[in-house]
């Protein structure tokens, strides 16, 4: 019953690699087998062979959240091994027809960009890129729908199931208090701040004017994780976070507070769309990564709205923000 083993796998995305976790013991478990990409599959096979194992030996597949670089290959592992898939209960329908779910996600995100001032040409370009990315995920049946407070056995150990919405609606972490460690997916990564992405809600109708408040949820999730009495966090990318995760969370909270103030300051000259604010803060990066920077900006505007410092103005189906 050793600690989970990190298997860094290649991806076709900007992140370059993703951490698949191997938990040896009963049941033999893979957490986040990566995207449905030939190089990922080859590397996973090779990594298991080095440990005297095969895909066919896998007895359970566990997923931390809905993103393609984590869930895309799950269907192939399940088909070869017969292993059941355990995931957040909202992923039952989402993963049952993953290509259609991704299409709905892309449509929703395009409408969010449109409402907040991203030019139509850029929306079409980003939509086309995302459409290409759909090839990296296949539909898979979720056999066990995880709920907050469940306990799941992986590799001979018991893990508490805790939800941490923010980076996505389905972020799930797995905590082993007895061994003082947690598997955290993309909820908390050592070297980079996880982006609080605006996603189509999976538990209610998709209304772009009643979207998920991703950053608000994420900051609350971070505070809950900071309170965990553990020494080791195993993230979905990069190296483990060893001790001091509370200090890391404190740094992230301070980072977001500083960014919130910069966004407030950008409105000193008058009303702006969220995309215009992103251009002030990030320049050409906000042109290339219009959706990610928009997500970040909207998250901080949500915080400022909660504080009563900004308000929305909508005209001609475009939302602008102004200082109060």
C-alpha positions, 0 to 999 in steps of 0.5 A, spaced: 500 500 500 505 505 497 503 512 495 500 513 489 505 513 483 505 519 478 505 517 471 506 523 467 503 522 460 504 526 454 498 530 451 497 534 445 495 541 449 498 546 451 499 543 458 504 538 454 503 533 460 498 530 465 499 526 471 495 519 471 496 516 478 497 509 479 494 506 485 497 499 486 493 494 491 485 492 491 482 495 487 488 496 482 486 503 480 488 509 475 486 516 476 485 520 470 488 516 464 489 522 460 486 524 453 484 520 447 491 521 443 495 515 440 502 518 444 498 518 451 496 511 450 503 508 448 506 512 454 501 509 458 502 502 456 509 503 457 509 506 464 504 500 466 509 495 463 515 497 467 511 495 473 509 488 470 502 491 469 497 491 463 491 495 461 487 489 462 490 489 469 486 495 471 480 494 476 478 501 477 478 508 473 477 514 477 476 521 474 477 528 478 474 532 473 471 533 466 476 536 462 479 532 456 486 531 458 484 527 464 478 523 461 479 522 454 482 516 454 477 513 459 473 509 454 479 505 451 481 503 458 475 501 460 474 497 454 480 493 454 480 492 462 472 492 463 474 496 469 468 500 472 469 508 472 467 512 478 466 520 477 462 526 480 455 524 479 454 530 474 459 526 469 454 521 468 450 524 462 456 529 460 461 523 459 455 518 456 455 522 449 462 526 450 462 529 443 455 532 444 457 535 451 463 538 448 459 541 442 454 544 447 460 547 452 463 550 445 456 553 444 455 556 451 462 559 451 461 562 444 455 565 447 458 568 453 464 571 449 459 574 445 455 577 451 461 580 454 464 583 447 469 578 444 469 580 436 465 575 432 471 573 428 475 571 434 469 567 437 469 563 430 476 562 431 476 559 438 470 555 436 474 551 430 480 550 435 475 547 440 472 543 435 478 540 433 480 538 440 473 534 441 477 528 437 481 527 444 475 524 448 471 518 447 464 517 450 464 512 457 459 510 461 460 512 469 459 506 473 459 509 480 456 516 481 460 519 486 457 524 491 460 529 496 462 525 503 462 518 499 468 513 501 472 510 495 477 504 495 483 505 491 489 501 491 488 498 498 486 505 501 480 508 503 479 516 500 474 521 502 470 524 496 470 531 496 467 536 491 471 542 489 468 546 484 471 552 481 476 550 475 470 546 473 463 544 475 466 537 477 472 538 480 473 532 485 479 531 490 480 524 494 483 525 501 486 519 505 487 522 512 490 516 515 496 517 510 495 525 510 495 525 502 490 528 497 489 527 490 487 533 487 487 533 480 487 541 477 484 544 483 491 546 486 497 545 482 504 547 485 507 552 479 501 555 476 494 558 478 488 554 476 484 558 471 477 558 474 473 557 467 466 559 465 463 552 464 456 550 462 452 549 468 450 541 468 445 542 474 441 547 471 439 550 464 444 554 461 443 561 461 449 566 459 446 571 464 446 566 470 452 563 469 456 559 474 460 564 478 467 560 477 472 564 481 467 565 487 466 557 488 474 556 487 476 561 492 471 557 497 474 551 495 481 553 496 479 555 503 476 548 504 482 545 502 487 549 506 483 547 512 485 539 510 490 536 515 495 533 510 502 533 508 502 531 501 497 533 495 498 530 488 496 534 482 494 533 475 500 537 472 507 538 475 510 536 481 507 534 488 505 539 493 509 537 499 507 540 506 505 548 506 499 547 502 496 552 506 501 557 505 500 556 497 493 557 498 494 563 502 499 566 496 493 564 491 488 568 495 492 574 495 494 573 488 486 573 486 485 579 491 491 583 487 488 582 480 481 584 483 484 590 484 487 591 478 481 590 474 477 595 478 482 600 477 481 598 469 474 601 470 476 608 472 476 611 466 468 609 465 464 602 463 468 597 459 466 590 457 469 584 460 473 583 454 476 590 454 478 589 461 482 583 459 485 587 453 487 592 458 490 587 463 493 582 458 494 585 451 495 581 445 494 575 450 487 576 451 486 576 443 490 569 443 486 566 449 480 570 449 476 565 453 481 564 458 482 571 460 475 573 459 473 567 464 479 570 469 476 577 468 469 575 469 471 571 476 474 578 479 468 582 476 463 577 480 467 578 486 467 586 485 459 585 484 459 582 491 462 587 494 458 592 491 463 596 487 461 595 480 455 594 476 453 591 470 450 595 464 447 592 458 445 595 451 444 591 445 446 585 448 452 587 450 454 587 457 459 592 460 461 594 467 462 600 471 464 602 478 459 604 483 
